[in-house]
């Protein structure tokens, strides 16, 4: 089996296949599936993944593999199969699917080094090779007579480590430590021999006579108040030596996190966890939908189920939406399982992500808590997969491969024969419909664990406020309640529901709205920089002083940003201390934690923010939640807008009265009669589900129908229209009678980055070969895609219809 099947790192449909490469003698014994290799491809050398080994190829002359990048596979056999499945399901390229499973660091340009990890003598050829050095370049090894098999053995024994030097950044972190190279009695003798003027050298030696440990160089120099030249002088005399030690970058200080013990479950929780534990014990796959009101103790069920899995020596993946990957959530898991947890999310640096990923790969942890991509954690013995807040749209990847973490979890659950739990207070209609039909097992938690009632919700009609002459953003009721709260020393959470609603600039005389020159969308006003920005292509321009159309000076801002709300609160309630949490205030690393900690420490009375404050947070002193614009999402061109509104209102209401104090919620709206707002105020999920399902059935939307969205874009508008018409006609020829093709129509945002966009939507109930048809149709335009910059994107499960 001296031929490797390789998927090369060229994201093009014409190259979406495996290529055969000859395995040179030196790699024969070590090459395994899932390793990354460097192979010649045309005139250049590129990276590829080994996905198989065979003994014969249909090609006569094969090129050789140039280099092996890993000595431990970065992808397991299961992940390689999963990559195939993801590529097929999402109609994406195999290489794109495989790359999505790896941390960023493993996708860059590479140089390699070998690092000596031991002071003991290495096997013969390596002593000669290192020749007294701690680090040598990999090229030196490659040019020597030492075999790869010998290298693999010393790496497995931990004597040598292989290091990828990504040309842009180093991927592992090392510290230099200093230690005595002779026993204490010999150091004492050396101390007497030193000249009286060598005071610092004497101080250093005394330190090592008293402390027989190695110490970080930086710390040592601070302790003794000296420089590296003193250390070097003693090294030259053979009294001290340096060691390089690898340290894992730990984004969380485990020592500061208090350990917690399992709580006694309520009767409801016990009924919910029993069938999950049965599935874990008897190792069979099932999907459980855990539908529990906010504060009903879903997290405790997760923790106890995971403990059961760990006791069996297996592993667990917990997915949480990016927004609620707050330090609070991480603390809960680290508090229970300590250093046995790896955490993966976008706020970590590339190095931190790589270290967390390697902990999983090296089997140093049994639990991973992370956002969407953590579903690909390289565990080989999974016992459970949990998706918290399963209704969140962030579980769907919006660029290639367009996978949904829920589908990937269920696929992995089947492979490992383990349960998958989907938890939410407001599950998606699709999931709830499956649970109602018995496809998923349903477990319901109707009570909060502290037996406190759900907070009372008041709906305020903002139209009546206007009639009464109140032109502020705050209804009289909300203002009074905030003041009362602050008087009692309690805290308030204010949500500005801003999705699809931003501060734009309009001329009051002629109605001209300042749009982006490259996209068909209004520019958003940013107060702190006094700039207008496009959120699609990053175009920026300064705020005009007069209208570009009619030269009028009456240019005004419309829409409510968090900054404007903050100013309005300060004017209305001057004594209130406000913390703002939005994209602008949480840009910097760690700012999320900082704001939440200030709020928990009661350094502010009001936490004001966008959707990011609606989920997963637990504050004991919050008794009032105010929603300022409940209906801003209801008018978006999206059939899920009522569902998203219901979910958001229910979630944010759940932030109030979670502990001893009772809570109250005030929802301000211009459409108080809308069923999603009325039913959310009553926490009535079942009625909402029935009403919304009826609407979906009438209008033929999921879960009754499936959707697929094809978007065509090009710089020439005529070209886009022609191509999309051709695609729609080709589709109609292939599809069944009851399948509907909508379009082609311009996309809701018809132009982005100077490219025109058209779309076709397919609504179908049963099209077993739809993926095959679409793939064939897209392949017919492959030449134009390659030569003419035409872009065709396919989303088999669209969540964002913009």
CORRAQUI-V628998 format. One record per pair of residues at least 12 apart in sequence whose C-alpha atoms are under 6 Angstrom apart, sorted by the first residue. I is the first residue (numbers start at 1). J is the second residue. If there is no record, write none. Layout:
# CORRAQUI-V628998
I,J + I,J
This chain:
# CORRAQUI-V628998
1,53 + 1,54 + 1,55 + 2,23 + 2,55 + 3,21 + 3,22 + 3,23 + 3,53 + 3,54 + 3,55 + 4,20 + 4,21 + 4,52 + 4,53 + 5,18 + 5,19 + 5,20 + 5,50 + 5,51 + 5,52 + 5,53 + 6,18 + 6,19 + 6,48 + 6,49 + 6,50 + 6,51 + 7,48 + 7,49 + 8,48 + 9,47 + 9,48 + 21,62 + 21,63 + 21,64 + 22,62 + 22,63 + 22,64 + 23,64 + 23,65 + 26,148 + 33,50 + 33,51 + 33,52 + 34,50 + 34,73 + 34,74 + 34,75 + 34,76 + 35,49 + 35,50 + 35,70 + 35,73 + 35,74 + 36,48 + 36,49 + 36,69 + 36,70 + 37,67 + 37,68 + 37,69 + 38,66 + 38,67 + 39,65 + 39,66 + 83,97 + 83,98 + 90,402 + 92,401 + 97,401 + 101,376 + 103,354 + 109,166 + 109,167 + 110,165 + 110,166 + 111,164 + 111,165 + 112,138 + 112,163 + 112,164 + 112,165 + 113,136 + 113,137 + 113,138 + 113,163 + 114,135 + 114,136 + 114,138 + 114,161 + 114,162 + 115,134 + 115,135 + 115,160 + 115,161 + 116,134 + 116,160 + 117,159 + 117,160 + 118,159 + 171,351 + 173,246 + 173,247 + 174,245 + 174,246 + 174,247 + 175,244 + 175,245 + 176,216 + 176,217 + 176,243 + 176,244 + 177,215 + 177,216 + 177,217 + 177,242 + 177,243 + 178,214 + 178,215 + 178,217 + 178,241 + 178,242 + 179,214 + 179,240 + 179,241 + 180,240 + 181,239 + 181,240 + 181,241 + 184,209 + 249,352 + 257,335 + 258,335 + 259,335 + 259,336 + 260,335 + 260,336 + 272,443 + 283,417 + 283,418 + 284,417 + 284,418 + 285,414 + 285,417 + 285,418 + 285,419 + 286,419 + 287,419 + 287,420 + 287,421 + 287,440 + 288,421 + 288,440 + 288,441 + 288,442 + 289,422 + 289,423 + 289,442 + 290,422 + 290,423 + 290,443 + 290,444 + 291,424 + 291,425 + 291,444 + 292,425 + 292,444 + 292,445 + 292,446 + 293,425 + 293,446 + 294,425 + 294,654 + 295,448 + 296,447 + 296,448 + 296,449 + 297,449 + 309,383 + 314,381 + 314,382 + 314,383 + 315,366 + 315,367 + 315,381 + 315,382 + 315,383 + 316,367 + 316,382 + 316,383 + 316,384 + 316,385 + 317,367 + 317,368 + 317,385 + 318,369 + 318,385 + 318,386 + 319,369 + 319,370 + 319,371 + 319,387 + 320,371 + 320,388 + 321,371 + 322,371 + 323,612 + 324,615 + 324,616 + 340,365 + 340,366 + 341,365 + 341,367 + 341,368 + 342,356 + 342,368 + 343,368 + 343,369 + 343,370 + 344,370 + 345,370 + 345,371 + 361,378 + 372,395 + 372,405 + 383,418 + 384,418 + 384,419 + 384,420 + 385,420 + 386,420 + 386,421 + 387,422 + 388,423 + 389,423 + 389,424 + 390,422 + 390,423 + 390,424 + 391,427 + 391,428 + 426,647 + 430,703 + 455,663 + 455,664 + 456,664 + 457,665 + 457,666 + 457,681 + 458,666 + 459,667 + 460,668 + 461,669 + 461,670 + 461,672 + 462,669 + 462,670 + 463,670 + 490,621 + 491,605 + 491,606 + 491,621 + 491,622 + 492,606 + 492,622 + 492,624 + 492,625 + 493,606 + 493,607 + 493,625 + 494,608 + 494,625 + 494,626 + 494,627 + 495,609 + 495,610 + 495,627 + 496,610 + 496,628 + 497,610 + 497,629 + 502,559 + 503,524 + 503,525 + 503,558 + 503,559 + 503,560 + 504,524 + 504,525 + 504,557 + 504,558 + 505,556 + 505,557 + 506,555 + 506,556 + 507,554 + 507,555 + 508,554 + 518,753 + 518,754 + 519,751 + 519,752 + 519,753 + 520,749 + 520,751 + 531,543 + 537,753 + 577,604 + 577,605 + 578,604 + 578,606 + 579,607 + 580,608 + 580,609 + 581,609 + 582,609 + 582,610 + 614,651 + 614,652 + 620,659 + 622,656 + 623,656 + 623,657 + 623,663 + 624,656 + 624,663 + 624,664 + 624,665 + 625,665 + 626,665 + 626,666 + 626,667 + 627,667 + 627,668 + 628,668 + 629,668 + 629,669 + 630,669 + 631,669 + 642,676 + 646,676 + 646,680 + 650,680 + 705,764 + 705,765 + 706,763 + 706,764 + 706,765 + 707,762 + 707,763 + 708,761 + 708,762 + 708,795 + 708,796 + 708,797 + 709,760 + 709,761 + 709,794 + 709,795 + 710,759 + 710,760 + 710,793 + 710,794 + 711,758 + 711,759 + 711,792 + 711,793 + 712,757 + 712,758 + 712,791 + 712,792 + 713,756 + 713,757 + 713,791 + 714,755 + 714,756 + 714,790 + 715,755 + 715,756 + 717,756 + 724,744 + 739,763 + 739,764 + 740,762 + 740,763 + 741,761 + 741,762 + 742,760 + 742,761 + 743,760 + 744,759 + 744,760 + 745,758 + 745,759 + 746,758 + 747,759 + 748,802
